[in-house]
Amino acid sequence: MKNKKMVHAYSNAELDANLEAEDPHILISVLLEELLKSMRIFEVNLEKQTSDLRLRNKHLTRALTIIYGLQSSLNMEKGGEIAENLFRLYEYAKQQLLDSAQTENGRALTVAITSLEEITKTWRVLGIDNNAPRARAGGRP
């Protein structure tokens, strides 16, 4: 148990270090990755017979919180259509999480996860290619 706590502390320290980075691109990348991780854990724990309710609720709450953070970071004035579309995607993901929690059916949630995976891949590529301007929807996705 002691090792598990140490690993958890290390993971949190790594996340905190990334969040404190000066580059907002890194922050958004971390948030997207953590969102996907939480959504997948939530999805795996939807089935009543094999689910861990504590884990399911923890990751539902975490995913919803991250979505709120991502939506709040959008600059709708500067981001224009990109920011609006990202807001809608985050809203769709939130709705699928809530619907899945209520119905315990994750089929629609899978579509939301796949869509967010595509955004995350694109965001990662934008961060790797330092020569290309970053399309940040007003600074962030």
One Martini backbone bead per residue (centre of mass of N, CA, C, O) as a GRO file, in nm:
protein
  141
    1MET     BB    1   0.055   0.064  -0.018
    2LYS     BB    2   0.293   0.258  -0.009
    3ASN     BB    3   0.362   0.246  -0.312
    4LYS     BB    4   0.094   0.358  -0.416
    5LYS     BB    5   0.126   0.638  -0.282
    6MET     BB    6   0.389   0.714  -0.426
    7VAL     BB    7   0.284   0.698  -0.715
    8HIS     BB    8   0.060   0.904  -0.678
    9ALA     BB    9   0.241   1.140  -0.593
   10TYR     BB   10   0.408   1.144  -0.851
   11SER     BB   11   0.179   1.192  -1.050
   12ASN     BB   12   0.090   1.461  -0.924
   13ALA     BB   13   0.361   1.607  -0.956
   14GLU     BB   14   0.370   1.589  -1.262
   15LEU     BB   15   0.108   1.738  -1.315
   16ASP     BB   16   0.180   1.999  -1.166
   17ALA     BB   17   0.424   2.068  -1.342
   18ASN     BB   18   0.266   2.092  -1.608
   19LEU     BB   19   0.060   2.313  -1.508
   20GLU     BB   20   0.308   2.525  -1.444
   21ALA     BB   21   0.366   2.578  -1.710
   22GLU     BB   22   0.410   2.832  -1.945
   23ASP     BB   23   0.264   2.651  -2.154
   24PRO     BB   24  -0.063   2.622  -2.248
   25HIS     BB   25  -0.036   2.376  -2.431
   26ILE     BB   26   0.038   2.177  -2.206
   27LEU     BB   27  -0.213   2.204  -2.036
   28ILE     BB   28  -0.415   2.105  -2.250
   29SER     BB   29  -0.285   1.832  -2.298
   30VAL     BB   30  -0.324   1.727  -2.012
   31LEU     BB   31  -0.630   1.760  -1.997
   32LEU     BB   32  -0.701   1.574  -2.233
   33GLU     BB   33  -0.565   1.319  -2.124
   34GLU     BB   34  -0.723   1.311  -1.852
   35LEU     BB   35  -1.000   1.296  -1.973
   36LEU     BB   36  -0.967   1.030  -2.125
   37LYS     BB   37  -0.891   0.860  -1.884
   38SER     BB   38  -1.154   0.907  -1.720
   39MET     BB   39  -1.354   0.811  -1.935
   40ARG     BB   40  -1.247   0.520  -1.956
   41ILE     BB   41  -1.285   0.438  -1.663
   42PHE     BB   42  -1.582   0.493  -1.655
   43GLU     BB   43  -1.665   0.301  -1.886
   44VAL     BB   44  -1.558   0.034  -1.755
   45ASN     BB   45  -1.761   0.106  -1.488
   46LEU     BB   46  -2.068   0.059  -1.592
   47GLU     BB   47  -2.093  -0.226  -1.523
   48LYS     BB   48  -2.241  -0.356  -1.256
   49GLN     BB   49  -2.091  -0.639  -1.204
   50THR     BB   50  -1.779  -0.492  -1.260
   51SER     BB   51  -1.795  -0.244  -1.088
   52ASP     BB   52  -1.654   0.061  -0.950
   53LEU     BB   53  -1.817   0.305  -0.800
   54ARG     BB   54  -1.596   0.486  -0.691
   55LEU     BB   55  -1.438   0.509  -0.956
   56ARG     BB   56  -1.665   0.607  -1.133
   57ASN     BB   57  -1.732   0.870  -0.974
   58LYS     BB   58  -1.453   0.996  -0.978
   59HIS     BB   59  -1.431   1.008  -1.302
   60LEU     BB   60  -1.677   1.170  -1.354
   61THR     BB   61  -1.600   1.420  -1.193
   62ARG     BB   62  -1.330   1.471  -1.332
   63ALA     BB   63  -1.433   1.503  -1.622
   64LEU     BB   64  -1.628   1.740  -1.567
   65THR     BB   65  -1.411   1.933  -1.460
   66ILE     BB   66  -1.236   1.940  -1.714
   67ILE     BB   67  -1.448   2.043  -1.905
   68TYR     BB   68  -1.492   2.307  -1.762
   69GLY     BB   69  -1.201   2.406  -1.800
   70LEU     BB   70  -1.199   2.400  -2.109
   71GLN     BB   71  -1.439   2.590  -2.153
   72SER     BB   72  -1.321   2.831  -1.984
   73SER     BB   73  -1.058   2.869  -2.180
   74LEU     BB   74  -1.225   2.985  -2.388
   75ASN     BB   75  -1.212   3.227  -2.657
   76MET     BB   76  -1.482   3.340  -2.820
   77GLU     BB   77  -1.383   3.598  -2.964
   78LYS     BB   78  -1.104   3.486  -3.089
   79GLY     BB   79  -1.194   3.181  -3.176
   80GLY     BB   80  -1.466   3.145  -3.282
   81GLU     BB   81  -1.550   2.863  -3.444
   82ILE     BB   82  -1.354   2.685  -3.290
   83ALA     BB   83  -1.459   2.746  -3.006
   84GLU     BB   84  -1.750   2.660  -3.057
   85ASN     BB   85  -1.687   2.363  -3.135
   86LEU     BB   86  -1.545   2.287  -2.875
   87PHE     BB   87  -1.775   2.346  -2.686
   88ARG     BB   88  -1.967   2.137  -2.814
   89LEU     BB   89  -1.790   1.891  -2.764
   90TYR     BB   90  -1.778   1.917  -2.457
   91GLU     BB   91  -2.084   1.908  -2.419
   92TYR     BB   92  -2.124   1.630  -2.540
   93ALA     BB   93  -1.944   1.479  -2.342
   94LYS     BB   94  -2.102   1.555  -2.092
   95GLN     BB   95  -2.373   1.430  -2.178
   96GLN     BB   96  -2.266   1.138  -2.210
   97LEU     BB   97  -2.181   1.101  -1.920
   98LEU     BB   98  -2.459   1.150  -1.789
   99ASP     BB   99  -2.618   0.937  -1.949
  100SER     BB  100  -2.438   0.694  -1.870
  101ALA     BB  101  -2.487   0.716  -1.565
  102GLN     BB  102  -2.795   0.667  -1.587
  103THR     BB  103  -2.799   0.403  -1.799
  104GLU     BB  104  -2.532   0.226  -1.825
  105ASN     BB  105  -2.449   0.334  -2.125
  106GLY     BB  106  -2.155   0.361  -2.358
  107ARG     BB  107  -2.196   0.411  -2.665
  108ALA     BB  108  -2.193   0.729  -2.687
  109LEU     BB  109  -1.926   0.769  -2.534
  110THR     BB  110  -1.739   0.655  -2.752
  111VAL     BB  111  -1.776   0.890  -2.950
  112ALA     BB  112  -1.661   1.109  -2.766
  113ILE     BB  113  -1.384   0.985  -2.730
  114THR     BB  114  -1.302   0.979  -3.028
  115SER     BB  115  -1.321   1.284  -3.072
  116LEU     BB  116  -1.111   1.361  -2.850
  117GLU     BB  117  -0.875   1.206  -2.972
  118GLU     BB  118  -0.850   1.382  -3.226
  119ILE     BB  119  -0.793   1.647  -3.083
  120THR     BB  120  -0.544   1.549  -2.927
  121LYS     BB  121  -0.369   1.478  -3.169
  122THR     BB  122  -0.369   1.758  -3.295
  123TRP     BB  123  -0.254   1.910  -3.051
  124ARG     BB  124   0.011   1.754  -3.044
  125VAL     BB  125   0.111   1.832  -3.326
  126LEU     BB  126   0.116   2.139  -3.276
  127GLY     BB  127   0.339   2.113  -3.050
  128ILE     BB  128   0.567   1.979  -3.226
  129ASP     BB  129   0.525   2.202  -3.446
  130ASN     BB  130   0.713   2.491  -3.425
  131ASN     BB  131   0.667   2.620  -3.724
  132ALA     BB  132   0.375   2.621  -3.666
  133PRO     BB  133   0.099   2.766  -3.612
  134ARG     BB  134  -0.124   2.797  -3.349
  135ALA     BB  135  -0.450   2.677  -3.326
  136ARG     BB  136  -0.617   2.827  -3.031
  137ALA     BB  137  -0.876   2.964  -2.986
  138GLY     BB  138  -0.762   3.214  -2.825
  139GLY     BB  139  -0.508   3.006  -2.704
  140ARG     BB  140  -0.725   2.766  -2.679
  141PRO     BB  141  -0.933   2.478  -2.699
   0.00000   0.00000   0.00000
